[in-house]
Amino acid sequence: MQLYGGIEAGGTKFVCAIGDNTGKILERARIDTTVPEDTMPKVIDFFQQIHAKTPLAAIGISSFGPVDLDIKSPTYGYITTAPKSGWDQFDFVGTLKAALNLPIGFDTDVNGAAIGEARWGNGKGVDSLVYWTVGTGIGAGGILYGKMMHGLIHPEMGHTFIPHDTVHDPFAGICPFHGDCLEGLASGPALMERWGVKSAVDLPDGHEAWDLEAKYLGYAMANCVMTISPQKIIIGGGVMQKKGLLQMVREKTLEFLNNYIKHDSILEDIDNYIVAPGLGHNSGVCGAFALAEQALHVPS
Amino acid sequence: MQLYGGIEAGGTKFVCAIGDNTGKILERARIDTTVPEDTMPKVIDFFQQIHAKTPLAAIGISSFGPVDLDIKSPTYGYITTAPKSGWDQFDFVGTLKAALNLPIGFDTDVNGAAIGEARWGNGKGVDSLVYWTVGTGIGAGGILYGKMMHGLIHPEMGHTFIPHDTVHDPFAGICPFHGDCLEGLASGPALMERWGVKSAVDLPDGHEAWDLEAKYLGYAMANCVMTISPQKIIIGGGVMQKKGLLQMVREKTLEFLNNYIKHDSILEDIDNYIVAPGLGHNSGVCGAFALAEQALHVPS
């Protein structure tokens, strides 16, 4: 039985965990994201203490970003232009490798969650899937032929452009780069600002906010189907905790596709095509185990 | 030197050709697309006559569609729900295989063009690219890790939804499925209907049609970058023959991305990132040779 270390690195906290090759979490710790000089020694200490007793085979990182995933790049394994102070140009992989001397797997948080779901969650048995998170931001990661979708850099689907009916929804959007891109219109903070509430999930059932949210996410899912043609779409994140929203998104996706994509998975079985994460809140950290597992085969 | 047969199968004509493993076209014939009982015997005859003298190693097909690409499906190799009369549920691969007994490669017309460009055109040296065609319809095919983007079915990016400013462009769009999807707003027939002209390329330089066209295609390219993150985007098709349009599309793409995707290929070198087809009008037929080549390794 191999043991893996996993890090789900976010802008607020790092979840550090130990898992096995069934995706089971054996131990976990939460470390606040402050600055690298403070956060990283705690992260390293967590893994060193465990590794001294029960050796780890590899460590995987699902990281906030943007990150450099180009193995041939001199800044491979770096967080590149992070908005989070102190983490800009931080050599994440290099720092861990120097301290622990283990194979390190590294990817974006959403690509990590995607591979976690593919390995042990609701994406088991498919070789292409897209994992979306709709929360403080909107992001998505993808897998094709069992491999992460890397190309030039990595997907940033949360910032794609969708139809915005400015007559019925004059809200300008909150994305500092794009205004009314998907994240600008449909992230948690967009809902809070548009409707003047402290938390999106507090908006009551039947509030027009949810119809609008389902519409924007429905456009995004329809575009995702017609661009990547994944075998499965998984949607997690804080905003998706709103009861009934997932079903509304499925219905809008079908409405927008309008029978154009003729496949039973969509036409007959949308409830099993667009689904919630099978690993709940653990997609990211389990994904980090899966990245560790991959790193054993293609060491970085 | 291997010899390949290639078929670029469209709704108007079939281009049948013989090529070698440098992508060179040695012989070609045009056969009208009428009904399978008329068209296919001519296609088969073309290849049989050549094969009898100089044996072909395999045949590739870049086909209009939609098509069934699932090798495990009982209707693999079929044109499925073609709008073209007579071709609905036509067993394209099976018919050719029965007549010629050669390995047959089969994919969509745009996936074929994508692999043609990757093998011998402007996509040489990259392992992810998207090929767009903007003409009678809008379509796109993609390659990742050197393999076609197949998932549930295949990409249908021409039908994705983009922002449509109905105040400044009240045109409802012509897509029978989606109204104002990308194809509904920006295909050749959409331009003809919106502006009342017989051919899109006849619209004069400086006409507002071209600003609008560049805007819609710019949204599509920005979404493509942020969804698939390809290393290269190639745009062909009849509408793109309009001089200056490609450059306008590049500029709109940069404007919409607004420095969010920080990679030199986009920020510093967009002229080499979004490009015209290196094979000109031959991307599809050369792509068929590349599909034939693939079929030798993974026989269907």
Interface residues (C-beta under 8 A of the other chain):
Chain A: P66 T80 T81 S128 L144 Y145 K147 M149 H150 G151 L152 I153 H154 P155 E156 M157 H159 T160 F161 I162 P163 H164 T166 V167 F177 H178 D180 Y219 A222 N223 C224 V225 M226 T227 I228 S229 P230 Q231 F256 N258 N259 Y260 I261 K262 H263 S265 I266
Chain B: P66 T80 T81 S128 L144 Y145 K147 M149 H150 G151 L152 I153 H154 P155 E156 M157 H159 T160 F161 I162 P163 H164 T166 V167 F177 H178 D180 Y219 A222 N223 C224 V225 M226 T227 I228 S229 P230 Q231 F256 N258 N259 Y260 I261 K262 H263 S265 I266
